[in-house]
Amino acid sequence: MEEHPAEWLKEIAEGSAAAFNRFYDAFAPMVYRLSEHWLKDALEAEDVCQEVFIEVMQKAGQYDPERGSVEAWLAVRVRSRAMDRLRKKQRVAAMEQTGGDLSESHWAGQLESAELEAFRHLDRERIRHALGSIPPLQRMALYGSYIMQLSHRELADRMQKPVGTVKSLIRYGIRNLRGQLQENQAKQAANGGEPHAFMETGKWE
């Protein structure tokens, strides 16, 4: 029997990781495309894409096929997230013009673990690239902890997963992410680039 996205959402609401992976693979290109259309910024669009899929985990059970297609349901969420970011950028620009306090509270030591603290020492674009190579659920967990600065409990609530599962996803995600970063570094070194000193310290262990 042929499966449909609406069925995947029902299964996601019931906690199915397999359904989420299928849904992510099917709709991530569309969500990213819409995000980039609104934001005109590739990195911002990637952030919105991850945020939308975290929201999908949380609100999959709210989808009502009688009110529109899955694509339309996702598009509403993309637009809302994109508009939030555009409004935030406008506020930041206004603060810069008036000399407001723009201290980096984003990196204010709120990370949950030493492994995630290590992320602040690496280039965010390199992290984003490596995140694209690990399984979707691990990607969502790391994104929620690293970019969104959510606690394990907050992330578990958003992902509709037990705290223990979220911690495991973060742990395995870090392991896979580290492997991706080391592989990328090896390629860079082979091409004559300098390896990142931080990765040589073993601090990720």
C-alpha positions in Angstrom: 0.0 0.0 0.0 1.4 3.4 -1.0 2.3 5.7 1.9 1.5 9.4 1.9 3.1 12.3 3.8 -0.1 12.7 5.9 0.4 9.1 7.2 4.1 9.9 7.9 3.0 12.8 10.1 0.6 10.5 12.0 3.5 8.1 12.6 5.9 11.0 13.6 3.3 12.0 16.2 3.4 8.5 17.5 7.2 8.7 17.8 8.3 6.9 14.7 11.9 7.8 13.8 11.7 6.0 10.5 8.7 8.1 9.4 10.5 11.3 10.4 13.5 10.3 8.3 11.3 9.6 5.3 9.4 12.9 5.8 12.7 14.8 6.2 14.2 13.4 3.0 11.0 14.1 1.1 10.5 17.7 2.2 13.8 19.1 3.3 14.6 20.4 -0.3 11.3 22.2 -0.5 11.6 23.7 3.0 15.1 24.9 2.3 14.1 26.4 -1.1 11.2 28.4 0.5 13.5 29.5 3.4 16.1 30.8 1.0 13.4 32.5 -1.1 12.3 34.6 1.9 15.6 35.2 3.5 18.0 35.5 0.5 20.7 34.0 2.7 21.9 30.4 2.5 23.0 30.0 6.1 19.9 31.6 7.5 17.8 29.3 5.3 19.6 26.3 6.7 18.8 27.4 10.2 15.1 27.9 9.4 15.0 24.5 7.7 16.3 22.8 10.9 13.9 24.8 13.1 10.9 23.9 11.0 11.7 20.2 11.2 12.1 20.4 15.0 8.6 22.0 15.0 7.4 19.1 12.8 8.4 16.7 15.5 6.5 18.7 18.1 3.3 19.5 16.1 3.0 16.6 13.6 -0.3 15.5 15.3 -1.8 18.9 14.6 -1.8 18.5 10.9 -5.4 18.3 9.5 -5.6 17.2 5.8 -9.0 18.8 5.5 -7.4 22.3 5.9 -4.8 21.9 3.2 -1.9 19.9 1.9 1.2 18.9 3.8 3.2 21.3 1.5 0.9 24.2 2.5 1.2 23.3 6.2 5.0 23.3 5.9 5.0 26.5 3.9 3.1 28.4 6.6 5.7 27.3 9.2 8.6 28.3 6.9 7.1 31.7 6.3 6.5 32.3 10.0 10.1 31.3 11.0 11.6 33.4 8.1 9.5 36.5 9.1 10.7 36.1 12.7 14.3 36.1 11.5 13.8 39.1 9.2 12.2 41.1 12.1 15.1 40.1 14.4 17.6 41.3 11.8 15.8 44.6 11.5 16.0 45.0 15.3 19.7 44.2 15.4 20.3 46.7 12.6 18.5 49.3 14.5 20.5 48.6 17.6 23.7 48.9 15.6 22.7 52.3 14.4 21.9 53.5 17.9 24.9 51.9 19.5 22.9 49.3 21.5 24.5 46.5 23.4 25.2 43.6 21.0 27.3 41.4 23.3 27.4 37.8 22.2 24.8 36.4 24.5 24.4 33.6 22.0 27.7 32.2 23.2 27.1 33.0 26.9 28.1 29.6 28.3 24.7 28.0 28.3 25.7 24.8 26.5 24.8 21.6 28.2 28.0 19.6 27.7 31.7 20.0 27.2 31.4 18.4 23.7 28.9 21.0 22.6 31.0 23.8 24.2 33.7 22.7 21.7 31.4 23.9 18.8 32.1 27.5 19.6 35.7 27.0 18.7 34.9 25.9 15.1 33.6 27.8 12.1 29.8 27.6 12.0 29.8 27.1 8.3 32.0 24.1 8.7 29.7 22.7 11.4 26.6 23.3 9.2 28.3 21.4 6.3 29.2 18.5 8.5 25.7 18.4 10.0 24.3 17.7 6.6 26.1 14.4 6.6 24.7 12.8 9.7 21.2 11.2 10.3 18.3 13.7 10.5 17.3 13.0 14.1 20.9 13.4 15.3 21.1 16.6 13.2 18.0 18.0 14.8 19.3 17.2 18.3 22.6 18.8 17.7 21.1 21.8 16.0 18.7 22.3 18.9 21.5 22.2 21.4 24.1 24.1 19.4 22.2 26.7 17.5 18.9 27.1 19.4 20.7 26.7 22.8 17.9 24.5 24.2 18.3 22.5 27.4 17.9 18.7 27.1 14.4 19.0 28.6 13.4 21.8 26.2 14.7 19.8 23.3 13.0 16.7 24.4 9.7 18.5 24.6 10.1 20.0 21.1 11.2 16.7 19.6 8.5 14.7 21.5 11.2 12.3 22.7 12.3 11.2 26.2 15.3 13.1 27.7 17.4 10.0 27.6 16.7 9.6 23.9 17.7 13.2 23.2 20.9 12.8 25.1 21.7 9.6 23.1 21.0 11.4 19.8 23.3 14.2 20.9 26.0 11.8 21.9 25.9 9.7 18.7 25.5 12.9 16.7 28.7 14.4 18.2 30.5 11.1 17.4 29.4 11.2 13.8 30.0 14.9 13.5 33.5 14.6 14.8 34.1 11.9 12.3 32.9 14.2 9.5 35.0 17.1 10.7 38.1 14.9 10.9 37.5 13.5 7.4 37.1 17.0 6.1 40.3 18.1 7.9 42.2 15.1 6.4 41.1 16.2 2.9 42.0 19.8 3.6 45.5 18.7 4.9 46.0 16.5 1.8 45.2 19.5 -0.3 47.8 21.6 1.5 45.6 23.2 4.1 46.3 23.5 7.8 44.4 21.1 10.1 42.4 22.8 12.8 44.5 22.8 16.0 41.5 22.4 18.2 40.7 19.0 16.7 44.1 17.7 17.6 43.7 18.3 21.3 41.4 15.3 21.9 38.9 17.5 23.7 36.0 15.9 21.9 36.7 12.6 23.6 
